[in-house]
């Protein structure tokens, strides 16, 4: 049985590593070009799988080169595609990402492709009801909402990776048990001046069990309806920050299946995300559970 299932973005990424971000209308030689799987939900599932959870993706995939790569990439990292439909004549969700080494930045340009909306069949519905966590990211919105409704009926927790201010996401937000927005999303959606205020507003309006606002290298905050706690970002030499937030969410879903409380889950996920940033690739760079625990002990956290 898959402990974690997900509905959302699965993206074919082209990663271009550069010494510095290029000026417009110029030519320059890059340091490296590589293909990688991406997308918040899909990458989160890969992270959870690499950490040790049984995971599956629910969604449509194209029959183009990007779709073939993404299918093999899931298989490589142990994420099941048994609940996927493979559609002929469509283009995959794809992106081109520039990684500037001098300032450790990333710039992303994407094309959402033309895959049809995912339909939840009986087999997928059972997988959601049987899982411990359903991950959603606001993409494939109708299927995500239907999946979240099924999850609530079956006792499955819904973890919402709220990174993008997509149209219609207010329909999905009330179904989030674990709401983990980026700082940009939290402030943009609520209009609050601070993350603390935004967390309280999101909690009051949508009634999740917890709100965790991620703030990149500044760490983040956790609000459970009673108190606000800050958690740190682990200090590492950043090589590639692309996908760090996606990995955080996948690690958090994994932490939930381990029975960690909310704050311990934040610390664990922060460590996984930091280690990911020390290597290139949103998925290849995700550490194992053993590597993460070793790193946490080096950082002074012995409770893992």
KELO-317778 format. One record per residue: chain; residue number from 0; x, y, z of N, C-alpha, C in turn; residue in three letters. Coordinates in steps of 0.2 Angstrom, whole numbers. Each point is the difference from the previous one (the first is absolute). Example, Ala and Ser with C-alpha at 12.3 -4.5 7.8 and 13.67 -1.06 7.14 Angstrom:
2
NODE c   k n.east n.north  n.up ca.east ca.north ca.up c.east c.north  c.up   r
NODE A   0     66     -28    39      -4        6     0      4       6     0 ALA
NODE A   1     -2       5    -4       4        6     1     -4       5     3 SER
END
This chain:
304
NODE c   k n.east n.north  n.up ca.east ca.north ca.up c.east c.north  c.up   r
NODE A   0      4      -6     0      -4        6     0      4       6     0 UNK
NODE A   1     -1       5    -4       3        6     0     -2       5     5 UNK
NODE A   2      5       2     4      -1        4     6     -1       7    -2 UNK
NODE A   3      3       2    -6      -1        7    -2     -2       0    -7 UNK
NODE A   4     -5       4    -2      -2        0    -7     -1       8    -2 UNK
NODE A   5      1       2    -6       0        7    -2     -4       1    -6 UNK
NODE A   6     -3       6    -1      -3        3    -6      3       7    -1 UNK
NODE A   7      3       1    -6       2        7    -1      5       0    -6 UNK
NODE A   8      5       4     1       5        2    -6      5      -6     0 UNK
NODE A   9      1      -2    -7       6       -4    -1      3       3    -6 UNK
NODE A  10      6       2     1       3        5    -5      7      -3    -3 UNK
NODE A  11      1       1    -7       6       -2    -3      5       6     0 UNK
NODE A  12      5       0     4       4        6     1      7      -1    -4 UNK
NODE A  13      2       6    -3       6        0    -3      4       5     4 UNK
NODE A  14      5      -2     4       4        4     4      7       2    -3 UNK
NODE A  15      1       6     0       6        3    -3      4       4     5 UNK
NODE A  16      6      -3     2       4        3     5      5       5    -3 UNK
NODE A  17      0       7     2       4        5    -2      4       3     5 UNK
NODE A  18      5       3    -2       5        4     5     -4       6     3 UNK
NODE A  19     -4       3    -5      -4        6     2     -6       0    -4 UNK
NODE A  20     -5       4     2      -6        0    -4      1       4    -7 UNK
NODE A  21     -2      -2    -6       2        3    -6     -4       7    -1 UNK
NODE A  22      4       5    -4      -3        6    -2     -5      -2    -6 UNK
NODE A  23     -5       4    -1      -5       -1    -5      4       1    -7 UNK
NODE A  24     -2      -4    -5       3        1    -7      7      -1     0 UNK
NODE A  25      3      -5     3       7       -2     0      1      -7    -1 UNK
NODE A  26      6      -3    -1       1       -7     0      5      -1     6 UNK
NODE A  27      0      -6     3       5       -2     5      0      -7     1 UNK
NODE A  28      6      -3     2       0       -7     1     -2      -2     7 UNK
NODE A  29     -4      -5     0      -2       -2     7      5      -5     3 UNK
NODE A  30     -1      -2     6       5       -5     3     -3      -7     0 UNK
NODE A  31     -7       0    -1      -3       -7     0     -7       0    -2 UNK
NODE A  32     -3      -4    -4      -7       -1    -2     -2      -7     2 UNK
NODE A  33     -5      -1     4      -3       -6     2     -7       0     0 UNK
NODE A  34     -3      -6    -1      -8       -1     0     -1      -3     7 UNK
NODE A  35     -6       2     3      -2       -2     7     -8       0     0 UNK
NODE A  36     -2      -4     4      -7        1     2     -1       5     5 UNK
NODE A  37     -6       4    -1      -2        5     5     -7       0     1 UNK
NODE A  38     -2       6     3      -7        1     2     -1      -1     8 UNK
NODE A  39     -4       4     3       0        0     7     -3      -7     3 UNK
NODE A  40     -6      -3    -2      -2       -6     2      4      -6    -2 UNK
NODE A  41      2       0    -6       4       -6    -3      7       0     4 UNK
NODE A  42      3       5     1       7        0     3     -1      -1     7 UNK
NODE A  43     -6       2     3      -1       -1     7     -1      -8     1 UNK
NODE A  44     -3      -3    -4      -1       -7     0      7      -4    -1 UNK
NODE A  45      4       2    -4       7       -3    -1      4       1     7 UNK
NODE A  46     -1       6     3       4        1     6     -2      -5     5 UNK
NODE A  47     -7       0     1      -3       -5     5      2      -7    -1 UNK
NODE A  48      0      -2    -7       2       -7    -2      8      -1     2 UNK
NODE A  49      4       5    -2       7       -1     2      1      -1     7 UNK
NODE A  50     -4       4     4       1       -1     7     -3      -6     3 UNK
NODE A  51     -4      -4    -4      -2       -7     3     -7      -1    -1 UNK
NODE A  52     -5       5    -2      -7       -2     0     -2      -3    -7 UNK
NODE A  53     -5      -3     0      -3       -3    -6     -5       5    -3 UNK
NODE A  54      1       2    -6      -3        6    -3     -3      -1    -7 UNK
NODE A  55     -5       3    -2      -3        0    -7     -2       6    -2 UNK
NODE A  56      0       2    -7      -2        6    -3     -7      -2    -3 UNK
NODE A  57     -5       4     0      -6        0    -3     -1       5    -5 UNK
NODE A  58      0      -1    -7      -1        5    -4      2      -2    -8 UNK
NODE A  59     -1       4    -4       1       -1    -7      7       1    -2 UNK
NODE A  60      3      -4    -5       7        2    -2      0      -1    -8 UNK
NODE A  61      4       4    -3       0        0    -8      4      -5    -3 UNK
NODE A  62     -1      -2    -6       4       -5    -3      6       3    -4 UNK
NODE A  63      2       6     1       6        4    -3      6      -2     4 UNK
NODE A  64      6       3    -2       6       -2     3      0       2     7 UNK
NODE A  65     -3       6     2       0        2     7     -4      -5     4 UNK
NODE A  66     -6      -3    -2      -4       -5     3      4      -6     1 UNK
NODE A  67      4      -2    -5       4       -7     1      5       1     5 UNK
NODE A  68      3       6     0       5        2     5     -3       0     7 UNK
NODE A  69     -6       3     1      -3        0     7     -2      -6     2 UNK
NODE A  70     -2      -5    -4      -2       -6     2      6      -4     2 UNK
NODE A  71      5       0    -4       6       -4     2      3       3     7 UNK
NODE A  72     -1       7     1       3        3     6     -4      -2     6 UNK
NODE A  73     -6      -1    -1      -4       -2     6      2      -7     2 UNK
NODE A  74      1      -4    -6       2       -7     2      7      -1     3 UNK
NODE A  75      4       5    -2       7        0     2      0       1     8 UNK
NODE A  76     -5       5     2       0        2     7     -5      -4     4 UNK
NODE A  77     -4      -5    -3      -4       -4     4     -7       3     1 UNK
NODE A  78     -2       4    -4      -7        3     0     -4      -3    -5 UNK
NODE A  79     -6      -3     3      -4       -4    -5     -4       4    -5 UNK
NODE A  80     -1      -2    -6      -4        3    -5     -6      -4    -2 UNK
NODE A  81     -2      -5     5      -5       -4    -2     -7       3     0 UNK
NODE A  82      0       7     3      -6        3     0      0       6    -6 UNK
NODE A  83      5       0    -4       1        5    -6     -4      -3    -6 UNK
NODE A  84     -2       5    -4      -3       -1    -7      5       3    -5 UNK
NODE A  85      2      -4    -5       5        3    -5     -4       2    -6 UNK
NODE A  86      0       6    -2      -4        3    -5      4       2    -6 UNK
NODE A  87     -2      -3    -6       3        1    -6     -1       7    -3 UNK
NODE A  88      5       3    -4      -1        6    -3      0       6     4 UNK
NODE A  89      3       0     6       0        6     5      7       2     1 UNK
NODE A  90      1       6     3       6        2     2      1       1     7 UNK
NODE A  91      6      -3     3       1        1     7      0       7     3 UNK
NODE A  92     -1       1     6       2        6     4      7       0     0 UNK
NODE A  93      3       5    -2       8        0    -1      2       7     2 UNK
NODE A  94      6       1     2       3        6     2      8       0    -1 UNK
NODE A  95      2       6    -1       8        2    -1      2       4     6 UNK
NODE A  96      5      -3     4       2        4     6      7       2    -1 UNK
NODE A  97      2       6     2       7        2     0      2       1     7 UNK
NODE A  98      6      -3     1       3        0     7      6       4     0 UNK
NODE A  99      0       6     3       5        4     0      5      -1     6 UNK
NODE A 100      6      -2    -1       4       -2     6      3       6     4 UNK
NODE A 101      1       5    -3       3        6     4     -5       2     5 UNK
NODE A 102     -7       0    -1      -4        3     5     -5      -6     3 UNK
NODE A 103      2      -6    -2      -4       -6     2     -8       1    -2 UNK
NODE A 104     -1       3    -6      -7        1    -1     -3      -5    -6 UNK
NODE A 105     -7       0     0      -3       -4    -5     -5       4    -4 UNK
NODE A 106     -1      -1    -6      -5        4    -4     -3      -5    -5 UNK
NODE A 107     -7       0     1      -4       -6    -4     -4       3    -5 UNK
NODE A 108      0      -3    -6      -5        2    -5     -4      -7    -2 UNK
NODE A 109     -7       0     0      -3       -6     0     -6       0    -6 UNK
NODE A 110     -1      -6    -2      -6       -1    -4     -4      -6     3 UNK
NODE A 111     -7       2     1      -4       -5     4     -2      -6    -5 UNK
NODE A 112      2       0    -6      -2       -5    -5     -8       0    -1 UNK
NODE A 113     -3      -6    -2      -7        0    -2     -3      -7     2 UNK
NODE A 114      2      -3     5      -3       -6     3     -7       2     3 UNK
NODE A 115     -5      -5    -1      -6        1     2      0      -1     8 UNK
NODE A 116     -6       3     3       0       -1     7     -1      -7     2 UNK
NODE A 117      3      -2     6       0       -6     3     -7      -2     3 UNK
NODE A 118     -2      -6    -2      -7       -2     3      2      -6     5 UNK
NODE A 119     -3       1     6       1       -5     5     -4      -6    -1 UNK
NODE A 120      2      -6    -1      -4       -6    -1      0      -4     6 UNK
NODE A 121     -3      -5     0      -1       -4     7      6      -3     2 UNK
NODE A 122      5      -2    -4       7       -2     2      3       6     4 UNK
NODE A 123      0       5    -3       4        6     3     -3       2     6 UNK
NODE A 124     -7       0     0      -4        2     6      2      -4     6 UNK
NODE A 125      1      -7    -1       1       -5     5      7       2     3 UNK
NODE A 126      5       1    -5       7        2     2      0       6     5 UNK
NODE A 127     -4       5    -2       0        6     4     -3      -2     7 UNK
NODE A 128     -5      -4     0      -4       -1     7      5      -5     4 UNK
NODE A 129      4      -4    -3       4       -5     4      7       4     2 UNK
NODE A 130      2       5    -3       6        4     2      0       3     6 UNK
NODE A 131      6       2     3       0        4     6      0       7    -2 UNK
NODE A 132      3       2    -6       1        7    -1     -2       1    -8 UNK
NODE A 133     -4       5    -2      -1        2    -7      4       7     0 UNK
NODE A 134      4       0    -5       4        6    -1     -3       4    -7 UNK
NODE A 135     -2       6     1      -2        4    -6      4       7     0 UNK
NODE A 136      0       3    -6       3        6     0     -3       6    -4 UNK
NODE A 137     -7      -1    -1      -4        5    -4      0      -1    -7 UNK
NODE A 138      4      -4    -3       0       -2    -7     -5      -6    -1 UNK
NODE A 139     -3      -1    -6      -5       -5    -1     -6       1     5 UNK
NODE A 140     -2       6     1      -4        2     5     -7      -4     2 UNK
NODE A 141     -3      -2    -6      -7       -3     1      2      -7     3 UNK
NODE A 142      5      -3    -2       1       -7     2      3       0     7 UNK
NODE A 143      4       6     2       2        1     7     -5       1     5 UNK
NODE A 144     -5       4    -2      -6        1     4     -4      -7     1 UNK
NODE A 145     -1      -3    -5      -4       -7     0      4      -5     5 UNK
NODE A 146      7       0    -1       4       -4     4      0       2     7 UNK
NODE A 147      0       6     1       0        2     7     -7      -1     4 UNK
NODE A 148     -5       0    -4      -7       -2     3      0      -8     2 UNK
NODE A 149      3      -4    -5       1       -7     1      4      -1     6 UNK
NODE A 150      6       4     1       4       -1     5     -3       1     7 UNK
NODE A 151     -4       5     0      -3        2     7     -5      -5     2 UNK
NODE A 152     -3      -3    -5      -5       -6     2      3      -6     2 UNK
NODE A 153      6      -1    -2       4       -6     2      5       1     5 UNK
NODE A 154      1       6     3       4        1     5      7       2    -2 UNK
NODE A 155      1       1    -6       7        2    -3      1       7     1 UNK
NODE A 156      6       2     2       2        7     1      2       3    -7 UNK
NODE A 157     -2       6    -1       1        4    -6      5       5     2 UNK
NODE A 158      6      -1    -4       6        5     1      0       4    -6 UNK
NODE A 159     -1       7     1      -1        4    -6      7       5     0 UNK
NODE A 160      4      -2    -6       6        4    -1     -3       7    -4 UNK
NODE A 161     -1       5     4      -3        6    -3      6       5    -2 UNK
NODE A 162      3      -1    -6       5        4    -2     -2       5    -6 UNK
NODE A 163     -5      -2    -3      -2        5    -6     -7       3     2 UNK
NODE A 164     -1       6    -2      -7        3     1     -4      -1    -7 UNK
NODE A 165     -2      -7     0      -4       -2    -6     -7       2     0 UNK
NODE A 166     -3       1    -5      -7        2    -1     -5      -6     3 UNK
NODE A 167     -4       2     5      -5       -5     3      3      -4     6 UNK
NODE A 168      6       1     2       3       -3     6     -4       0     6 UNK
NODE A 169     -4       6     1      -4        1     6     -5      -6     0 UNK
NODE A 170     -1      -4    -5      -5       -6     1      4      -6     3 UNK
NODE A 171      6       0    -1       4       -5     3      2       1     7 UNK
NODE A 172      2       6     2       2        2     6     -4      -3     6 UNK
NODE A 173     -6       0     0      -4       -3     6      1      -7     1 UNK
NODE A 174      3      -4    -5       1       -7     1      7      -2     3 UNK
NODE A 175      4       6     1       7       -2     2      0      -1     8 UNK
NODE A 176      3      -6     1       1       -1     7      7       2     2 UNK
NODE A 177      4       0    -4       7        2     1      1       5    -5 UNK
NODE A 178      0       7     1       1        5    -5      7       3     1 UNK
NODE A 179      4      -1    -6       7        2     0      1       5    -6 UNK
NODE A 180     -2       7     1       1        4    -5      7       4     0 UNK
NODE A 181      2       2    -5       6        4    -1     -1       7     3 UNK
NODE A 182      5       3     2      -1        7     3     -4       5    -5 UNK
NODE A 183      2      -1    -7      -3        4    -5     -7      -2     0 UNK
NODE A 184     -2      -6     0      -7       -2     0     -4       3     6 UNK
NODE A 185      3      -1     6      -4        2     6     -1       7     0 UNK
NODE A 186      5       4    -2      -1        7     1     -4       3    -6 UNK
NODE A 187      0      -3    -6      -4        2    -6     -7      -2     1 UNK
NODE A 188     -1      -6     3      -7       -2     0     -4       3     6 UNK
NODE A 189      4       2     5      -4        3     6      1       8     0 UNK
NODE A 190      5       2    -3       1        8     0      3       2     7 UNK
NODE A 191      2      -5     4       3        1     7      7       3    -1 UNK
NODE A 192      2       4     5       7        3     0      5      -4     2 UNK
NODE A 193     -1      -5     4       5       -5     3     -3      -7    -1 UNK
NODE A 194      5      -5     0      -1       -7    -1     -4      -2     6 UNK
NODE A 195      1       3     6      -3       -2     6     -8       1    -1 UNK
NODE A 196     -1       6    -2      -7        2    -1     -3      -4    -5 UNK
NODE A 197      3      -1    -6      -2       -4    -5     -2      -7     2 UNK
NODE A 198      4      -3     4      -1       -7     3     -7       0     4 UNK
NODE A 199      0       5     4      -6        0     4     -7       1    -4 UNK
NODE A 200      1       4    -5      -6        2    -5     -2      -7    -4 UNK
NODE A 201      5      -3    -2      -1       -6    -4     -3      -6     4 UNK
NODE A 202      2       0     7      -2       -5     4     -8       2     2 UNK
NODE A 203     -1       6     1      -7        2     2     -5      -1    -6 UNK
NODE A 204      2       1    -6      -4        0    -5     -1      -7    -3 UNK
NODE A 205      5      -4     0      -1       -7    -3      0      -6     5 UNK
NODE A 206      2       1     6       0       -5     5      4      -6    -1 UNK
NODE A 207      6       1    -2       5       -6    -1      2      -2     7 UNK
NODE A 208      3      -6     1       3       -2     6      6       4     2 UNK
NODE A 209      4       2    -5       6        4     1      1       4    -6 UNK
NODE A 210      3       6     1       3        4    -6      7       0     1 UNK
NODE A 211      4      -1    -6       7        1     0      2       4    -5 UNK
NODE A 212      3       6     1       2        4    -5      8       0    -2 UNK
NODE A 213      1      -2    -6       8       -1    -1      2       7    -3 UNK
NODE A 214      7       1     2       3        7    -1      7      -1    -3 UNK
NODE A 215      1      -6    -3       7       -1    -4      5       0     5 UNK
NODE A 216      5       4    -1       6        0     4     -1       3     7 UNK
NODE A 217     -6       3     1      -2        3     7     -3      -5     4 UNK
NODE A 218     -1      -6    -2      -4       -5     3     -7       0    -1 UNK
NODE A 219     -4       0     6      -7        1    -1     -4       0     7 UNK
NODE A 220     -6       0     0      -4        0     6     -6      -5     0 UNK
NODE A 221     -1      -2     6      -6       -5     1     -5       3     4 UNK
NODE A 222     -6      -1    -2      -6        3     5     -5      -6     0 UNK
NODE A 223     -2      -1     7      -4       -6     1     -7       3     3 UNK
NODE A 224     -1       6    -1      -6        3     3      0       2     7 UNK
NODE A 225      6      -1     3       1        2     7      7       4     1 UNK
NODE A 226      5      -2    -4       6        3     1      4       0    -7 UNK
NODE A 227      5       5    -1       4        0    -6      7      -2     2 UNK
NODE A 228      3      -4    -4       7       -2     2      4       1    -7 UNK
NODE A 229      6       2     1       4        1    -6      5      -7     0 UNK
NODE A 230      1      -2    -6       5       -5    -1      6       3    -5 UNK
NODE A 231      6      -3     1       5        3    -4      1      -3    -7 UNK
NODE A 232      4       3    -4       2       -3    -7      8      -2     2 UNK
NODE A 233      1      -6    -2       7       -3     2      5       3    -5 UNK
NODE A 234      6       2     3       5        4    -4      4      -5    -4 UNK
NODE A 235      0       1    -7       3       -5    -5      3       5    -5 UNK
NODE A 236      5      -3    -4       2        4    -6     -5      -2    -6 UNK
NODE A 237     -4       5    -2      -5       -1    -5      3      -1    -7 UNK
NODE A 238     -2      -5    -3       2       -1    -7     -6       0    -5 UNK
NODE A 239     -6      -2     2      -6        0    -4     -6       0     5 UNK
NODE A 240     -3       6     0      -6        1     5     -6      -2    -4 UNK
NODE A 241      0      -2    -6      -6       -2    -4     -3      -6     3 UNK
NODE A 242     -7       0     2      -3       -5     3      0      -1     7 UNK
NODE A 243      4       4     3       1        0     8     -7       0     3 UNK
NODE A 244     -4       4    -2      -7        0     4     -4      -6    -2 UNK
NODE A 245      1      -3    -6      -4       -6    -1      3      -6     4 UNK
NODE A 246      6       0     1       3       -5     4     -2       1     7 UNK
NODE A 247      0       6     3      -3        1     7     -6      -3     1 UNK
NODE A 248     -5       1    -5      -7       -3     1      0      -7     0 UNK
NODE A 249      4      -3    -5       0       -8     0      3      -2     6 UNK
NODE A 250      5       3     3       3       -2     6     -5       0     6 UNK
NODE A 251     -4       6     0      -5        1     5     -5      -6     0 UNK
NODE A 252     -2      -2    -6      -5       -5    -1      3      -7     3 UNK
NODE A 253      7      -1    -2       3       -6     3      0       0     8 UNK
NODE A 254      2       6     2       0        1     8     -6      -1     3 UNK
NODE A 255     -6       1    -3      -6       -1     3     -1      -8     0 UNK
NODE A 256      2      -3    -5      -1       -8     0      5      -3     5 UNK
NODE A 257      5       4     3       4       -3     5     -3       2     7 UNK
NODE A 258     -5       4     0      -3        2     7      3       6     3 UNK
NODE A 259      4       4    -4       3        6     3     -5       5     2 UNK
NODE A 260      1       4     5      -4        5     1      1       6    -5 UNK
NODE A 261     -4       5     0       1        5    -5      7       4     0 UNK
NODE A 262      2       2     6       7        3     1      5      -4    -2 UNK
NODE A 263      0      -7     2       5       -4    -2      0      -2    -8 UNK
NODE A 264     -6       0    -3       0        0    -7      3       6    -4 UNK
NODE A 265     -1       6     3       3        6    -3      8      -1     0 UNK
NODE A 266      2      -2     6       8        0     1      2      -6    -5 UNK
NODE A 267     -3      -5     0       2       -6    -5      0       2    -7 UNK
NODE A 268     -6       4    -2      -1        2    -7      5       5    -2 UNK
NODE A 269      2       5     5       5        5    -2      7      -3    -1 UNK
NODE A 270      1      -5     3       7       -4    -1      0      -3    -6 UNK
NODE A 271     -5      -4    -2      -1       -3    -7      1       5    -5 UNK
NODE A 272     -4       6     0       0        5    -5      7       3     0 UNK
NODE A 273      4       1     5       6        3     0      5      -5    -4 UNK
NODE A 274      0      -6     2       5       -5    -3     -2       0    -8 UNK
NODE A 275     -6       0    -2      -2        0    -7      4       6    -3 UNK
NODE A 276      1       6     3       3        6    -3      7      -1    -1 UNK
NODE A 277      3      -5     3       7       -1    -1      2      -3    -7 UNK
NODE A 278     -4      -3    -3       1       -3    -7     -5       2    -5 UNK
NODE A 279      2      -1    -6      -5        2    -6     -5      -5    -1 UNK
NODE A 280     -6       2    -1      -6       -4    -2     -5       0     6 UNK
NODE A 281     -6       1    -2      -5        0     5     -2      -7     3 UNK
NODE A 282      1      -5    -4      -1       -7     3      6      -4     1 UNK
NODE A 283      5       1    -4       7       -4     1      3       2     6 UNK
NODE A 284     -1       6     2       4        3     6     -4      -1     7 UNK
NODE A 285     -6      -3     0      -3       -2     6      4      -5     4 UNK
NODE A 286      1       1     6       4       -4     5     -4      -6     2 UNK
NODE A 287      3      -5     2      -3       -6     3     -2       2     8 UNK
NODE A 288     -4      -5     3      -2        2     7      7      -1     4 UNK
NODE A 289      4      -5    -1       6        0     4      5       6    -1 UNK
NODE A 290      0       2    -6       4        6    -1     -3       6     3 UNK
NODE A 291     -6       1     1      -4        5     3      1       0     7 UNK
NODE A 292      0      -6     3       1        0     8      7       1     2 UNK
NODE A 293      5      -2    -4       7        2     1      1       7     0 UNK
NODE A 294     -3       3    -5       1        8    -1     -4       3     6 UNK
NODE A 295     -6      -2     2      -3        3     6      4      -1     6 UNK
NODE A 296      3      -5     1       4       -1     6      6       4     0 UNK
NODE A 297      3       2    -6       6        4    -1     -3       7     2 UNK
NODE A 298     -6       2    -1      -3        6     1     -2       1     7 UNK
NODE A 299      0      -5     4      -2        0     7     -6      -3     2 UNK
NODE A 300     -4      -3    -5      -6       -3     1      1      -8     1 UNK
NODE A 301     -1      -2     6       1       -7     2     -6      -4     0 UNK
NODE A 302     -6       3     0      -6       -3     1     -3      -4    -6 UNK
NODE A 303      4      -1    -5      -2       -3    -6      4      -7     0 UNK
END
